[in-house]
Amino acid sequence: MKFVAEIDVMPHKALLDPQGKAVTGSMTNLGLPTIGNVRIGKHVQLEVEAPSEEAAREMVDKACRELLANPIMESFSYSISAQ
């Protein structure tokens, strides 16, 4: 079976997010001063060929833990759907 994983990787809330801080500061220049605390991460979409959803979840979890996210600085979440 083919599955699609949608993965979000974000910096831990306790860490400084320089990109998010820069975007937050620019919101006032755009006339949007009520938007704040912007956090910027990354979104990854991938296809997984697996015999079951559980097997696909195991593969995606391993990819996130070992390659896509740095566990010291980032957290991740994902959803999987059948293709």
Secondary structure, DSSP 4 states (H G I P E B T S, - for coil): -EEEEEEEEEE-TTS--HHHHHHHHHHHHTT-TT-------EEEEEEEE-SSHHHHHHHHHHHIIIII--TTTEEEEEEEEE-
